Amino acid sequence: MSSGDDGVGAAMGRCALVLQSVTSSVHDEARALAALRDAAEAALAERLDEIERTKAYVAEDASSAATWARRELRQDARRTRQLIRAAATMRELPLVGESARAGRISADHVARFSFALAHVDDVEVRRIEAHLVAVAEQHPPSRVKSLVDRLRSIVHAEELDDAWIAGADKAHVGLNALPDGWHVTGFLPIEVGARLNAVLEAVSTPREGGDRRSASERRIDGLDHLLTRVLAEGLPTDGTVRPQVHVLVDAGTLQSALAPETPGAFEPDQPAVLEGFGHIGANLLAHLTCGADLIPVLVDRIGPNRSVLDVGRRHRDATPKQRHAVWIQQDGRCATEHCHHAVDHVHHRRRWADGGPTDLANLVGLCSACHRHEHRHDPTNLAEGAQGSGQLVTLPPRGRTAAAERTGLLGLSCGGT
């Protein structure tokens, strides 16, 4: 009988005694079962390693130990390879093997030692093996990982900046709208990820006792609260249009969502549109309108109703309603041809100093870069065409379906006015 057999046999005996004892608590039983599980996994790792080294899998018509384990043990190949590596680590590090066979550390703990042997330094790992095993017997695998990472940073200090540079080269982030929400993909550089992690930890801390939300749910709620505050209070910008979340909805659809039993002058026309995402249902519309600033904008499907929004020569700057109207008719995108950046400035096509009125017909939404470009070239009439690489074009409201009838549209600024 091998030492592995001794370990799993002893663990089975201890577990049986605990389970049969009338004085054992449920906590005692859980501890005994966990020790038995860990000892059994160590014994299984050594069996799989023997099957792989001796090619015993051929006797049962398998092409590899991983194939045999998938068929006979219903275990995926990744887990089989991890256990075979664990067995090799247990041979190289005797104290790790002893602790694993006794059920004092798990296969996941052993995997951290396997990583240390592969990526740190054999001599250094053996030198502090006893210390790492003592930590593993008292703490989860993540604690061993942190110690191994610290050792690696000491032994291979020259790799730290290389890793930072490599991470910066991989940096990207993407948001993809799906029918049920947003899919986030990306990779954050070290410093950006650290900032995000610090913010998420701060905003996801439970604020009261009995908070039953999971850590993931608290992070989502905290991020939602943070984004709502940022949109309400504004972002650092040199423009006149604050970033906001916009919902476009006809008056009939809005009334149907908020007060379905109340008669109204408008019939629902089509589902509301959350800009940047797509159509949304009545329940989400009602949720978004709770606490939002409702800014009514009367919209002609061909052109805006200028008599409602124009303020003429008395004011140089566009009013908040005019800014929202410009944003809506351009779908929030810069009016310069081939530019897809967000509107950041509401600009006079004909300069106000030259007699251009602050009327919707004379206003255009530009991003910061295009706005600076137009001022550098100082055009006298943007409607006639801008100088340089970009060209402003006068088109029907961007992205809107042309129809002859007027309808009531509400721009819902969920982040403030």
GIURUR-V702671 format. One record per residue. N is the residue number from 0. SS is DSSP state (a for helix, b for strand, c for the rest). D_FIRST is the distance of its C-alpha to the first C-alpha in whole Angstrom. Layout:
{{N SS D_FIRST} {N SS D_FIRST}}
//
This chain:
{{0 c 0} {1 c 4} {2 a 7} {3 a 8} {4 a 6} {5 a 7} {6 a 10} {7 a 11} {8 a 10} {9 a 12} {10 a 15} {11 a 15} {12 a 16} {13 a 18} {14 a 20} {15 a 20} {16 a 22} {17 a 24} {18 a 25} {19 a 26} {20 c 28} {21 c 32} {22 c 32} {23 c 30} {24 c 32} {25 a 32} {26 a 31} {27 a 28} {28 a 27} {29 a 28} {30 a 26} {31 a 23} {32 a 23} {33 a 23} {34 a 20} {35 a 18} {36 a 20} {37 a 19} {38 a 15} {39 a 15} {40 a 17} {41 a 15} {42 a 12} {43 a 15} {44 a 16} {45 a 13} {46 a 13} {47 a 17} {48 a 17} {49 a 15} {50 a 17} {51 a 20} {52 a 19} {53 a 19} {54 c 21} {55 a 19} {56 a 22} {57 a 24} {58 a 23} {59 a 24} {60 c 27} {61 c 27} {62 c 28} {63 c 26} {64 a 23} {65 a 25} {66 a 27} {67 a 24} {68 a 23} {69 a 27} {70 a 27} {71 a 24} {72 c 23} {73 c 27} {74 c 26} {75 c 28} {76 a 28} {77 a 29} {78 a 26} {79 a 23} {80 a 25} {81 a 24} {82 a 21} {83 a 20} {84 a 22} {85 a 20} {86 a 17} {87 a 19} {88 a 21} {89 a 18} {90 a 17} {91 a 21} {92 c 21} {93 a 18} {94 a 20} {95 a 20} {96 a 16} {97 a 15} {98 a 18} {99 a 17} {100 a 13} {101 c 15} {102 c 17} {103 c 20} {104 c 22} {105 c 22} {106 a 22} {107 a 25} {108 a 25} {109 a 23} {110 a 26} {111 a 28} {112 a 26} {113 a 26} {114 a 30} {115 a 30} {116 a 29} {117 a 31} {118 a 34} {119 c 34} {120 c 33} {121 a 30} {122 a 31} {123 a 33} {124 a 30} {125 a 27} {126 a 30} {127 c 30} {128 a 27} {129 a 26} {130 a 29} {131 a 28} {132 a 25} {133 a 27} {134 a 29} {135 a 27} {136 c 25} {137 c 29} {138 c 31} {139 c 30} {140 a 30} {141 a 33} {142 a 34} {143 a 31} {144 a 33} {145 a 36} {146 a 35} {147 a 34} {148 a 37} {149 a 39} {150 a 37} {151 a 38} {152 a 41} {153 a 42} {154 a 40} {155 c 42} {156 c 45} {157 c 47} {158 a 45} {159 a 47} {160 a 50} {161 a 49} {162 a 47} {163 a 50} {164 a 52} {165 a 50} {166 a 50} {167 a 54} {168 a 54} {169 c 52} {170 c 54} {171 b 55} {172 b 55} {173 b 56} {174 b 57} {175 b 58} {176 b 59} {177 b 58} {178 c 59} {179 c 57} {180 b 57} {181 b 56} {182 b 53} {183 b 53} {184 b 51} {185 b 51} {186 b 50} {187 c 51} {188 c 52} {189 a 50} {190 a 53} {191 a 54} {192 a 51} {193 a 51} {194 a 54} {195 a 53} {196 a 50} {197 a 52} {198 a 55} {199 a 53} {200 a 51} {201 a 54} {202 a 56} {203 c 52} {204 c 52} {205 c 52} {206 c 56} {207 c 55} {208 c 53} {209 c 51} {210 c 51} {211 c 49} {212 c 49} {213 c 46} {214 a 46} {215 a 47} {216 a 50} {217 a 51} {218 a 51} {219 a 53} {220 a 56} {221 a 56} {222 a 57} {223 a 59} {224 a 61} {225 a 61} {226 a 63} {227 a 65} {228 a 66} {229 a 67} {230 a 69} {231 a 71} {232 a 72} {233 c 72} {234 c 70} {235 c 71} {236 c 74} {237 c 77} {238 c 78} {239 c 80} {240 c 78} {241 c 75} {242 c 71} {243 c 71} {244 c 69} {245 b 72} {246 b 72} {247 b 75} {248 b 76} {249 b 79} {250 a 81} {251 a 80} {252 a 77} {253 a 76} {254 a 79} {255 a 77} {256 a 73} {257 a 75} {258 c 77} {259 c 77} {260 c 79} {261 c 82} {262 c 85} {263 c 85} {264 c 88} {265 c 85} {266 c 83} {267 c 79} {268 c 79} {269 c 76} {270 c 72} {271 b 72} {272 b 71} {273 b 68} {274 c 69} {275 c 67} {276 c 65} {277 b 67} {278 b 68} {279 b 66} {280 c 67} {281 a 69} {282 a 66} {283 a 65} {284 a 69} {285 a 70} {286 a 67} {287 a 68} {288 a 72} {289 c 71} {290 c 72} {291 c 73} {292 b 76} {293 b 78} {294 b 81} {295 b 83} {296 b 84} {297 b 86} {298 b 85} {299 b 87} {300 c 85} {301 c 87} {302 c 88} {303 b 88} {304 c 91} {305 a 93} {306 a 95} {307 a 92} {308 a 91} {309 c 93} {310 c 95} {311 a 97} {312 a 98} {313 a 98} {314 c 94} {315 c 93} {316 c 89} {317 c 88} {318 c 87} {319 a 83} {320 a 84} {321 a 86} {322 a 82} {323 a 80} {324 a 83} {325 a 82} {326 a 79} {327 a 79} {328 a 81} {329 c 79} {330 c 75} {331 c 75} {332 b 75} {333 c 77} {334 c 80} {335 b 80} {336 c 80} {337 c 76} {338 c 75} {339 c 72} {340 c 72} {341 b 73} {342 c 76} {343 c 77} {344 b 80} {345 b 83} {346 b 86} {347 b 90} {348 c 90} {349 b 94} {350 c 94} {351 a 95} {352 a 97} {353 a 99} {354 c 100} {355 c 97} {356 c 96} {357 c 93} {358 c 93} {359 a 90} {360 a 91} {361 a 92} {362 b 88} {363 b 85} {364 b 81} {365 b 80} {366 c 77} {367 a 77} {368 a 77} {369 a 80} {370 a 82} {371 a 82} {372 a 83} {373 a 86} {374 a 87} {375 a 87} {376 a 89} {377 c 91} {378 c 92} {379 c 95} {380 b 94} {381 a 90} {382 a 91} {383 a 93} {384 c 90} {385 c 88} {386 c 88} {387 c 85} {388 c 82} {389 c 82} {390 c 84} {391 b 85} {392 c 86} {393 c 88} {394 c 86} {395 c 85} {396 c 83} {397 c 79} {398 c 77} {399 c 79} {400 c 81} {401 c 84} {402 c 86} {403 c 90} {404 c 89} {405 b 88} {406 b 86} {407 b 84} {408 b 81} {409 b 79} {410 b 77} {411 b 75} {412 b 74} {413 c 71} {414 c 70} {415 c 74} {416 c 77}}
//
